[in-house]
Structure formats: structure tokens, C-alpha cells
């Protein structure tokens, strides 16, 4: 005769609350071996403990329940391990971002504000290959990487300057808005698919150089925004970022932040 465990005993054996076990049953993640038709009591087999413990560990790693379900339903060990490895890579990237944020916060607390050097420039219109989209701040890092991968594949020998992005005001104000990733080009390269050939408009800009990780760009934005506001020279238009140096070592990144200002010709 098979040994059956009450949901209370199974909860104690797996460190999963009764509420969680009921939820996992409702989702089909961990279905009891039997459900008493008269009382509705859920009964589990000892052999289900391993599955319950695996679910708890996946949840401790922040794996969404739909992904937990995909892992449990994987057709074979290889498919299951690929799903788990993909999630671990996401956890590692999140850990890297957390560590970077901690380091940045420590510097923010310890470092005294430094004056910035600002240059006002009038830049002409230039032809670019570009990808435009409406994105959220949360998705911007992945979108940025994918957009420039596609642009770099398309630009070839036509490159005429460093990569850049335009961020419209709505992107900052609403956490979602229009962004244009671009590469300046010479000649007449044709766009294809999401990559389009466009003219980057002329602009008057207050420009300063950010040294270091993208995660600390907000400090340069605040300093440059303060500079522009104090002089009452701000104008409508998108913020530009120009990526002079991007490497695997983020401390070596060099990014020009360009704030739109009133016409410099008057």
C-alpha cells in the first residue's frame, strides 16, 4: 500500500507552506498524488519531496513560476539543464548589476562633487544608420546591446563616427519613450529591416564627458543639467549620448552627454 502524506506533513518535510503547496497545485506545478473526493484534502507521496525541494530552490533563485513549470516539464535532462543554465546566467547578470550599484553608491557617499567641464557646440546634420523604437527604461540595456549589434553588422566600411543614442524627454519623464540608436556614415548605405538610413538633425548642445560605467551616468546628467539650468540656456529636444570608448572594463568607458541648449548663433 502506498504511503500518503497529509499536506501538513508534506509542508514540514519540504519547508513549503500549505498556502504555497495549494498555489502550486492550482498552477499544475506540484499536483498531489490524491485528493480526497469527500473532504478535498490533498495527499502527497514521499517521492514528490524531491520535486518540491527543487521548486523551493528555483524560487529562492528568483525563477518565475512559468519558468519553473517549463523546467519541470522539460522532455529530457539536456533541455532541463539548458533552461536552468539560462536562468543562472540571468541571476549572475543581476548580481553584477547589484554589485555595480553597491560600488556606485559607496562612491556617491564618499566622493565630493567635482566641477565639470562643459563645451557648447553647434553640430551639423549628419547621415546615420539608425534603429528607432519606443522602449522602457527597464528594457533599455538589452535593447541598446541588440540595436548596436544590428547596426554594427549593417554599417560595414561606411562608419564615419562613434555610436550614439537620442533619448527623448518622454523616456525619462514616463519611464517609456522614443529612443534612436545610430552610427554616423559616409556614402549612401541602404538600410534594411529595422535599420534605416536617416538624417540626424543639427543641434546646439552643451557637452560634457562622462568617465566610467553607464550605471553612473545619472551623476553626469545631474551636473550637466544643473549647469544648463543655472545659465538658463536649456532648450527642447532629445538628450544625446555619444559613446567614444566602450570596452569590457567599464571604468574605461568614455561617453559624451549632450544637453540641448538655445541657439548659439545669436
N, C-alpha and C positions, 0 to 999 in steps of 0.2 A: 504494500500500500504506500503510495507517495506521501511524503511528509509535506504538509502545507502549513504556512506561517501566516498568522494574522498580520494585518497592516501595521499594528503597533510593534510587534516583534521585528518585522521586516525593517521598520523605521529605525529601531535601535541598532540592528545589525549593519545598517548601511549609512548611518548618520544623515539620512534624508528625512525631512519632516513628513508627517502624514499629509499635510497640505501639498507639499511638493510631489509626493507619490500620486496623489489624486490628480494633480495637474498633468503629470507625465502620462498617466493613464488616459486622460481626456485627449491628449495630443497624440496618443498612439506610440509614445516613446518606450514606455515600460508597461505593458499590459499584464495584469495579474494572471496567474495560472488559472484561477477560477474566480467567479463572482457568484456568491450565494444568491439564487434567484428569489428567495424569500426575504432575506434581510438586506441584500445589496452589499454585504461585507466582501471586501477584496481579500483574496488569499494568494500567497506567493509561494514559489518553490525555492529551496535553498540555492539551486542552480542559477537563479536570477540575481543573486547577490553581486556577482562579478559585473553584470551589465549595469546595475545600479551604481556601483562604485566607479565605473568608468564614466557614467553620466555626471556624477558629482565632480570628478576631476576635470572633465571637459568644462563644466560650468565654472569651476574655480579659475580656469584659464580664460574665462570670458567668452567661451564659444556660444554663439546664438543657438537657440533651441532647434531652429530649422537645420543648422549645420550638424548639430548632434544627431538629429534624425537621419541625415544623409550618411553620416559615418556608420551609424548602427545598421543602415540598410545597404551598405556597400556590398557589391556582389562578391568581392574577394579581398584577400589581405592587401594586395597591391593597391587596389582602389581605395581601401580604407586608409592605408598609410599615406597616400598622396593627399587625401583630404585633411588628415591630421597635420601633416607637414606644412601644408598651405596655411593652416591656422597658426601654427607655431611661428611661421615667418612673419605673419601679421602681428603676433604678440611681440616678437623681437623688435619690429619696427616701432611699435608703440612704446616699448621700453626705451629705445634710443631717443624717441621724441621726449619722453618723460625726463630722461637723464639730461638732455639738452636744455629742457625748460628749467630744471633744478639749477644747472650751472648758470644759466642766464639770469635767474632770479637772484642767485648769490652775488653775481657781478653787479646787478642793479642795486642791491642793498649796500654793497661795499664801495662801488666806484663813484667818484664825484663826477657830475655832469661836465663834459668838456665842450668848449666852444666849437662850432662847426664852421668850415669854410664853404661859402656859397658863391657860385658863379651864375650870373644871369646871362642866358643865351637866347638868341633868336635862331631857331633851327628851321631849315627849309623843308618843304615836302620831299619825300623820298619814296621810290617804289619799293615795295616789300612783298614777300610771300607771307601769307598770314593764315591763321586759323582763328575764327571768332566763335564765341559760344557764350551762353548765359549759364553761369555756374555759381555754386555756393562756396563760401569760404571753407567749409569742411571738406569739399571735394577739390579745392584748388591745387593742392600739392600733386595729387595723382594726375589731374587734368594737365597741369603745367608740364610734367615729365612726358606724358604721352604726346602732347601737342608738339613739343620740340623734337621728340624722336621722329615724328612725321615730317616736320619742317626740314630737319637736317637731311632726311632721306630725299627730299624733293629739291633742295636748293643746289646741290652739287657745286660746280665751279662758279656759280653766279653770285655767291656771297659777296657782299660789299660792306659789311659792318657787323658788330656784335648783336646777339639776340636781344630782344626786348619785349615788353608787355605794356599794354594800355589797360588801366583799371578805372572804370567809370565810377562816379560818385556813389551810385546806387549799390555797387558791390560792397562798399564799406558801410553805408547807411542802413541797408536792408539785409546784409549778410548774403545777398544773392544779386548778381548783376552781370552786365556785359564785360567780357574780357577779350582782348585781342593779343594773341601771341604772334610775333613776327620776326622775320630775318630780312634785313636790307639786302637788295640785289642790284646787280648791274645787268644790262641787256634786257631781254624780254622773256624770261622763263614763264612757261604756262603753268597755271595752277591745275590741279585735278582733285576730284573728290572734295574733301573738306578744306584742302589747301587752295587758297585763291590769291591771285595777283591783284593788289590794291595799292593805292597811293596813301602813304601815311601823311596826314596833313601837317603843314607848317605850324609852329607854335613858339610862343615866348615862354621860357621856363627858368625857374630858379633851381639850380642843380647842386647837389652835394654828393659826396662819395661815402657809401657805407662800406665799412671793412668788417668782414666776419659773416657769421651764419645768417641765413634768411630769417631764422626764428627771432633775431634781434633787430629786424628791420623797423619794428614799431618805434624803437628809440630814435632812430634817424628820422622817421616820419614826424615824430613829435617835435624834434629840434628844428627841422626844416619848416614845418607848419607854423611854429612859433615865430621863426624868422620872418616868414611871409606875412603873418598876421600883424606883427609889431610894426611893419613898414606899410601895411595896408595896400599891398600890391597884388593880392590874390585875384584870380580870375576863374571863371567857369572852365571846365574841361577835365579830361581824364589825367590821372597821375601816370607818369611813365617810369618804368624801371628798365635800365639798360645793364645787361649782365656782362661786364668787362672780363671777369675771371670767374669761372665755376669749376671746381675740382672736387675730388673725393674728400679733401681736407677742407671743411667748411670755414676754418679760421682764415683761409687764404682767399675766400670769396671777396670779390670787389664788385659792388653794384651801385650804379648811379641812380639816385632817386631824383625825379624831375617834377617839380610842382608848377602848375600853370600860373602865370602871372599876367598882369596888364601889359599892353603893348610896350615894347622897349624902344619903339621908333619915334615916340612923341616926347 
